[in-house]
Amino acid sequence: MFQLDFYGTLVAASLVLLLGRGLVKRVGFLRVYNIPEPVAGGLVVALILLALRGLEVEVRFDTSLQTPLMLAFFATIGLSADFASLKKGGRVVGIFLLAVTGLLVVQNAMGIGLAKALGLDPLMGLLTGSITLAGGHGTGAAWGTVFSEKFGLASASELAMASATFGLVLGGLIGGPVARLLIKRVQSPGGLEPEKPRVPKGFEQPNKERSITPFSFIETLALIAVSLLAGTLLNGQLHDTAFELPTFVCVLFVGVILRNGLSALGLYQVFEREVSVLGNVSLSLFLAIALMSLKLWDLASLALPIFIILAAQTLVMALFAIFVTFRLMGSHYDAAVLAAGHCGFGLGATPTAIANMQAVTQRYGPSQIAFLVVPMVGAFFIDIINVIVIKLYLALPFFAAA
């Protein structure tokens, strides 16, 4: 077994990003279907590690940097959001939230229905529904423990981790193709014309060159560090209370307050271009570490019935994005980008959604409303609504009798 330390893991993550960029540039399929660079490079490395494991060689990474990178990314999302923009996007956020809630209901209904049809415990269907797909590894681990201790479901945590891993991979793979299909529809003679060109912001065009200075870099880094510290402290204060929220939500919230508070007091204006640079670096490294650390052998160990359920969930996500999300959001270019983002966090996580949308906007053009709406819904609302939906399903008669 080879154990890479902090520095070795950072080098490996950087190489994964360079590999992903080279693959997307040279492989037409990846470029045409807008596969994010971290996903392309990370999956290749994960497949290589899977092959090495077959030769009884295992490589492990130091993932201690993964959480700080994720939190730094959400801090930059908060620092990029001003109240005027939030107010402007209010109606769109509400409509998108309706689409997201609808998917949560559909995912759980699909999971439970297929589990019963395949002769499995309905709880397994719930675990392969919104708990692990929209909720991700954290939510899956929490509910896996509950299902094991309260309902006596064997190997619930292992099933949750494998299902969340499956979702993370597929969420990063289907968003680009779905967006490409929808954008072709928008640009067709019978479709709607895309909106007039707009000036792209940093998260929409991550490869755009931006001028920065050492001092401004330190100022922005300080804002991110304050967001991380204050958000972590806030999360600790809310722990085990009715208002408990995930740490990244607290960090994002502090970022929003910092940006708008300093601006309202006339003390400081956030340098958005620099925030976006640091945010994109954090996002890329986070995804690289997450994807190259995937234990694909967990997916190989899934029983065939569970694999069938997850494959069906992937198909449902793609169809839902095409026929519900896209139409509900207005059937235009922004709606196509939102559909790609929905695929990302409907199966995986908010960072995957952002990466999906970046891959699309980098090629086709900016979508400012998508980069406003998706982080808000993915950070503030989806976890809360998911808990409500899950508890409503657990109140069904065949769960209550367990």
C-alpha positions, 0 to 999 in steps of 0.5 A, a space after each residue: 500500500 502507498 500512502 501519499 502525504 499532504 504534499 503528495 496529494 496536492 501534487 497528485 491533485 494538480 496533475 489530475 487537473 492538468 490531465 483533465 484539461 489535456 483530455 478535454 482538449 484532445 478527446 472530442 467526445 469529452 469536449 463536445 459533451 462538456 465533461 468538466 476537466 476535474 471529472 475527466 482527469 479524476 475518473 481516469 485516475 480512479 480507474 487506474 487505481 481500481 486496476 492497481 487494486 486488482 493487482 493488490 496494489 493500493 494507493 491512498 491519499 491525504 484528504 485533509 485538504 478536501 474539506 477546507 477547499 470545499 468550505 473556501 469555495 462556498 465562502 467565495 460563493 457567499 462573497 460573490 452574492 450581493 443583496 441586489 442580485 439575490 432580490 433580483 433572482 428571488 422569483 427564479 429561485 422559487 421556481 427552481 426550488 419547486 423543480 428541485 423539490 419535485 425531483 426529491 419526491 420522484 427520486 424517493 418514489 422511484 427508489 422505494 417502488 423499484 426496491 419493493 418490485 425487486 424484493 428488497 427492503 423499502 429502506 434500501 430504496 429510500 437510501 438509493 433515493 434523495 438521501 444519497 443522491 441529492 444529499 451526498 455522502 454526509 447525508 447518506 452517512 447520517 441516515 445510514 446510521 439511523 437506518 442501522 440503529 433504529 430500523 436494523 437495516 444491515 450494511 446501511 452505511 456501506 450502501 449509502 457511501 456506495 450510492 453517493 459515490 455512484 451519484 457523484 460520478 454520474 452527476 458529473 457525467 450527464 450534466 454536459 450531454 443534457 445541456 448540449 441537447 437542450 442548447 441545440 434545441 434552443 438554437 434550432 430554427 423552431 426554438 427560442 433564440 438565446 438572450 443577447 450576449 452579456 459580460 461574463 462573471 468569474 464563475 461562468 468563465 473560469 479560464 478567463 485571465 484576470 489581473 490581480 495584485 499581491 495586496 488585493 490577493 491577501 485582502 481576498 484571502 483574509 475575507 475567505 479565512 474570516 468566512 471559514 473561521 466565523 462559519 465554523 464557529 457559527 456551526 458549532 453554536 448551532 450544533 444539536 439545536 433546531 437551527 443546526 445547518 451544515 458547516 458549508 451553509 454557515 460559511 456561505 452565510 458569513 460570506 454573504 454578510 461580510 460582502 454586503 455588510 462591508 459594502 453597506 458601511 462603505 468600508 470595502 468593496 469585494 474584488 469579484 474577479 479575484 474572489 472568482 479566481 480563488 473560488 475556481 482554484 478551490 473548486 477544481 482542487 476539491 473535485 480533483 481530490 474527491 474524484 481521484 480518491 473515489 473507491 470505485 470498488 465500492 460500486 463494483 460491490 453493489 448487488 445487481 438490484 441496487 445497481 438497477 435502482 441507481 441506473 434508473 435514478 440516473 435516467 430519471 434525473 436526465 429526463 427530469 432535467 430535460 422535460 421538467 427543469 428546462 421547461 419550468 425554468 423557461 426553455 431558454 439558454 439559462 434554463 439549459 445551464 440550470 438543467 446541467 446544474 440540476 443534474 450535478 447536485 440532483 445526483 451528486 453535490 453543489 460543487 459538481 453542479 458548478 463544475 457542470 455549469 462552468 463546462 457549459 458556459 465556458 463553451 457556449 457563453 455566460 449565464 449569470 442567473 444560473 450561477 446565482 440560483 444554483 448555489 443558493 438552492 444547493 447551499 441553503 434550501 436543498 438539505 432542509 427540504 430533503 430532510 422534510 421529504 425524507 421524514 414524510 416518506 418515513 411516516 408511510 405505513 410500511 415504514 411506521 410498522 418497521 
